[in-house]
Amino acid sequence: MSTNHRYSPATAIAVVVANMVGTGVFTSIGFQIIDIKSSFALLMLWLVGGIAAMCGALTYAELASRLPRSGGEYHFLSKTYHPAVGFVSGWVSLTVGFAAPTALAAMTFAAYLDSALGDLLHLNRQAAAVTLVAVITFIHGRNHAASGGLQNWFTVIKVLLIGMFVLTVFSSSPDPQPVHFLPVEGDGPILLSSAFAVSLIYVNYAYTGWNAATYITGEVENPERSVPVVLIGGTAIVILLYLALNATFLYAVPMEALEGRIEIGVIVAEHTFGSIGAMLMGGLLSLLLISTVSAMLMAGPRVLQIMGEDFRLFRLLAVKNSGGVPRTAIYTQGGLAIAFIITSTFDSVLVFSGFILGLSSLFTVLGVFVLRWRQGRGETSDGTYRTWAYPLPPLLYSAIMLWTLLFITVNRPLEAAVAAIIIVLGLGCYVLTERLSTRIAP
């Protein structure tokens, strides 16, 4: 595949950043403040979550370097364990991992845009969300230049707008609050409390997307060398953005004004700049979400494409246009997202999606031990990346994720049970697919 038919490392970094920075960082701190009143502990939540994401990125970087093919967890799990395990992960990514969050991001985009327009224009939110998904799906289905250009520009806009928001609030806040970057008396017990543990679960959800570049590995220039840099660099950028944003929220508004609230960005903007500022913040957040929707519609279809290459029953999904773009898979993913928007059936799916996706990433990270045992752990001269400080990053990530999954299982058994049912159904679908595929001529 020529370089004209590939994404640059800059575009891959844009995919990582855009996948991670969505609505989570602008909504979750209001619920964390309910039980945690320490600014140091609140910032530590986002640092610990970032460390976990970085450990995952360091491990995925080795997997991507050793197994340079698109598909993310689907490809890694198929190669390290068994095709059935990869199939379940790919099936979950199709039904839960991308289509539902894409729909949610598009609907949130429409909600923020509607609030920003105010009385100027009464927006049909569902129509706006569907239009956004349809337009971005069409652009990504054209060619790599159009797709990459869209992703790059809107991600650059996202990062610049966040930077401007942070700097403007810090320089203009009429009522600055004390923000402690170092621990004070009483912070120690908070870090070991159940409240910190509960809040960390939602922080981990906000960091979801650090692995996005692995879904397009096969379409990135020089993937063995560039994808590790992309994963690590993109995750580092988001950690800095998240810490800066949450420090800004805590600096600009008293904690009691944020407690239990969802629209954190709008509250901070209104407190700092007035009602006009709140409207501008609504417009700002709507722009930020365009790159999030775009990144999901770029990464998700690559799972469908690789599954189409591996399973003849789904071979239509592997069809590419003359520019090497899996147009059928992209249109399929966009269509599913639009269906979720129209039916709004994704609400219940999102409750347990974090559990399934967390389980998938846990087994993927543990796969690096399987791969080293199978292929040998010796350093090679072929230029493939090896996880820095191994085995600490995969062990640390696995410990944090395993603890999170166990906590959900104990405290949210219904969601864990539904996730288990989805996994069992995926295994059944794999068996059925294997049997049907053997009857289809190649």
N, C-alpha and C positions, 0 to 999 in steps of 0.2 A: 504494500500500500504506500503510495507516494506521500510526501509531507503535506501536499495540498489536500489529501484526504485524511489528515490526522489533526488532532487537537494539540495546541502548543501547551507546554507546562504551565504557562500563565493562565490559560483557560481552565486547565485541570484544578489549579489553586482556586480559581473563581468558583468552580463547582463545589469544592470543599467548603469554602467560606459561606457561599450562598445557601448550601444545604443546612449548615449549622445555625446560622443567624436567621431565625424566623421570629415567631411570636413569643417563644418561651421566655427569652430574657426580658421581654417587656411586660410580662404578666406574673411571673411566679414569685417575685420577692414580696409581694403583698401578702401572700399566704405564709411565707417563711417568717415574716415579722410577727405573726400572731403568737408564736411560741418562742421566738428568738429576738431579744431586744438589744443585742450587742452588734455594733457595726463590724467589729473585727471578726466575730463568728460568722456573720452573714457573708463577708468577703471571703472568708476561709472556705465556705461552702463552694463558691465558684472556683476557688483555686484548687481544692481537692478534686472537684469534678473535672477540672481542666487537666490535672495530673493523670487522672484515670483515662481521659480521652487521649492524652499524649502517649501513655503506655500502650494503649490499643493501637495508636497510629504507628508507633515504633515497631510493634509486632506485625501489623498488617503490611508494613513496608517490606519486611523480609519475605512474607508470603507473596506479595506482588512481584518482587524481584525474582524469586525462585519459580513462580508460576505466572508468567506474564501473559494473562489473557483476561478479557473483559468478563464481567459477571459477578464480581464481588464474592460474597459468602457462598453463593451457589457454586461457583467454580472451585473455591478453596476447599469447601466441605466435600465436594465430589471427589477431589483428588486426594485429600488426606484421610478420609474415612470410607465413604461408599457413595455411589451415585444417588442412592435413595435419600441419604441425608442431605445432599446438595439439592435434590429435587424439592424436598419439603421446604428448604430455605428459599428457593426460587419461587415456589408456589405462594409462600407467605409474603414474599416481597411484592409479588404481583397483586395479590388481593388486599393486603394490609399495609405493607411497608412503604408503598409509593402512592398508589391511587387515592387512598383515604387521606393521608396528610396533604397531598396535592390539592384535593378538594377543599380541605379545611383552610389551607393557606389562601386559596383563591377566594373563598367566602369571607375570610377575615380581611383580605384586600378590599373586597367590595364594601364591607362594613366600615372600614376606616375611611375609604374614599367618600362614602355617603356622608359620614360625619364631618368630613372636611368641607364638603360642598355646602352643608348646612341648608339654608333656605334658597340658595341659588338654583339648585336643581335637585329634584326628588329622584333618586336613582333606584332602578329596579335591581336590587342586590344580586338576585339569582342570575339575571341576564348578564350583569357585569362580570360575575364570576365565570360563567360559561364562556363569555366572549374572550376573557383573558386566557383561559385554558386553550380555547380553539385557535386563537392567534399564535400563541407560543408553540403549540403543537405543530401548526403549519410551518412556522419558521424553522424549527428543529428538524422537520422532515425534508427540508430543501437540500442543504449541503452543509459541510463542516464550517465553511467560512461564515455563512449567515448565522448558524447555530452558535459558533464560538464568539462571533462579534456581539450577538445579543447578550450572551452570558457575561462576557468581559465588561461591557459597558455598564450594565445594570449592577454588577457586583462592585465595580469601581464607584459608581454613584452611591451604593449602599454604604461602603466604608467611609467615603468622604462625608456623607450626611451624618453618619454616627459621630465621626470626628468633630464635625462642626457643632453638633448638638452638645457634645461633652464640653467643648471649649466655651461655647456660648453660655451654657448654664453655669459653669464654674465662674465665669467672669461677670455674670449678670444677676446671680441669685440674690434676691432682696433679703432673704432670711436663712443664711447658711447654717447648717447643722454640724456639730462635731463628728468627724469620721475618724475612728481610730484604726490605723494600719498596724498597730502593735497591740498585743494582748494587754488587758487591764485586769484588775482583781475580779474574779468571778467568771472569767472567760473559759478557764480550763474545764470546769464541769460541763459547760454548755457544749463543748466540742465532743464530749463523750456521752451526751444525752440522747434519748430516743427522738427528741424533737430535731436534733441535728441529723440523725439518721433518716428520718422521714423526709426532711427537706432535701437531703442529698439525692434521694430517688428522683425528684422532679428536676433537680439540677442536671443529673445524668441524662434525662430525657432532652433537656435543652441543648446538650452537647451532641446529641445524636446527629450523625451526618459527617463525622470526621473521617469515615471510611469511604466517602462518596467517590473518590477518584478511582477506587478499585473496580467500580462498575464499568469504567470506560478505558481500562488499562490497555486493551488491544488497539485503541484508537488514539493513544497518546504517543508523541514522538519519543523514541528511545525509552520505552517504559521501564526496562530493568534499572536504569539510572535515575530517570526523572520522577517516577511515581513515588519512591521513598521521600524525595525532597518535597514533592507536592503534599503528601500526607502530613509530614512533620511541619513544614512551613505553614500550611493552611491552618492546622490545629493551633499552632503558636499564635497566629494572627487573631484567631477567635478568642483564645484565652485572654489576650490583652484587651480586646474589645469588650468582653464580658466583665472583666474587672473594672474597666474604666466606666462602663455604663452603670453598673451597680453602685460604684462609689459616687457617681453623679446623682443617682436617685437619692441616696442616703444623705448627700450633702445639701441637696436643694430643698427637700421637703421633710418636715417632722415625721417620725415613724408612725405616729398615730393617724396621720392623714393617708398613709399608704396601706395601713393594716386591713387585710381582707379584701383589698381592691384588685381588680384585674387590669384596668386601663392605666397602668403606671406611667407610661410615657406621656399620655395626655394630661394626667394629673400634674406631673412635674412641669410640663410646658405651660399649663394654665397658671400654676403657682408662680412661675418665673416671669412669664410674658403676658398673662391675662388670657381672656377668651379667644382673642385672635391667635395667640400662640398655641392654644389647644387645637384650634382648627388646622393650623399649619402642621402641628404634630400628627394629626390624623392623616393629612396628605403625605407627610414624610413616611409614616409607617406603611401606607399603601404602596409607595414606591419601593420600599425595602422588600416587600413581599413579592414583587414581580420577579426579582432574581431568585427567590426561594422556589416559586412555582416553576420557573425556567430550569433551575438545577435539577429538580425532581423529575421533570419531563425529559431531561437529558440523560440522567443516570438510570432511572428505572427501566426504560425500554431495552437497555443492553442486557438485562437479565433475561428478558423474553427472547431476545435475539440468540443468546448463547444456548438457552433451552431448546430453541428451534433447531439449532445446529446439532444438538445432541439427541433429540427425540424426533423421529420422523413424523410423528403425529402432529407436531407443532411446527413443521418445517416452513410453513408460510411466514412465520414470525422471523425467520432468519433471512428472508429476502431483502436485499439491499438495492438501492437505486444506483445509477451510474456513478454517483459521487461516493459510494461506499457507505451511505447512511441507511440504517435499518428502518425505512419509512413505515413499513407495516407494523412493526413493533411499537414505534412512536405513536402512530395513529391509534393503535389498540389501547396503549396506556392513557392517551388523552381522552379517548372515548369512555374508558372506565371512570376516570376522574369526573368527567361531565355527568355520568350516570349517578355517581355519589352526590354530586351537587344537586341534581334535580330531585333525587329521592330522599336525600338527607339521611340515608341509612348508615352512614359511616360513624355516627356518634358512639354507638355501643362498641364498634370495632376498635376505636381509639383507646378505649379503657384498658383493653388487654394487649394492644399492639406492642406496647413497651416491653411487656414480659416476653413475648415471642421473639422480638428482635434482639432483646438482651440475651436470651438463651442462645440465639444464633451466633451472636458475636462472641459469647463465652466459648462455645465449642470451636469457633474459628481461631481464636487466640490460642486455645490449648492445642490446636492443630500444628503450631510451630514446633512443639515438642515431638509430635508424631513425625513431622517432616524431617527434623534433624536426626531423629533415631533411624528413620528409613534411609535417608540419603547421606547421612554422615554429617557431623557437625564441624568438621575441619574447615578452616578458612580456605577459600579458593581464590584463584587469580582470574576468574572470569568476570569480575566486576560486579557480581551480584551483591546486594546489600545484606548485611547481617545485623540483627537487632543490637543496638547499643546497650551496654550494661546487662546483656543477657545473663541469667534468666530473670532478672528483677522486673523489667516491664511486664512480661506476660504473667508472671506470678502476682504482681500487684494488681493488675487489671482484673485478673480472674478472681482474686480475693474480694475486691470491691463489688464486682458484678455478681458473684455467687452470693455474697451477703445480701445484696439488693434483691435478688430473685427469691431467696429464702424468706426475706422479710415480707415480700408481696404474697408468697404462698401462705404464710402464717396469718397475715392480717387481711388479705384480700383473696380468700380461697375460691370465691366464685370466678373471679377473673383468671386465676391460675387454672381452674378446671376447664373453663372455656378455651383457654390457650392449649391445654392438653388435647381437647377434642379436635381443635383445628389441626394440630400436628398429626393426630391419628388419621384424620381425613386425608391429610396430605400424603401419608404413607399409603393409604388405600388407593389414592389417585395415581401414585407412582406405579403400584402393581398393575392397575388397570391399563395405564399408559404403556407399560412394557409389553403387556399381552397384545394390545391393539397394534402397537408399532411393529411387532414381528409379522403382522399380517399385511402390512403396507409395503409395497415394493419401493426400494430406494429411488 
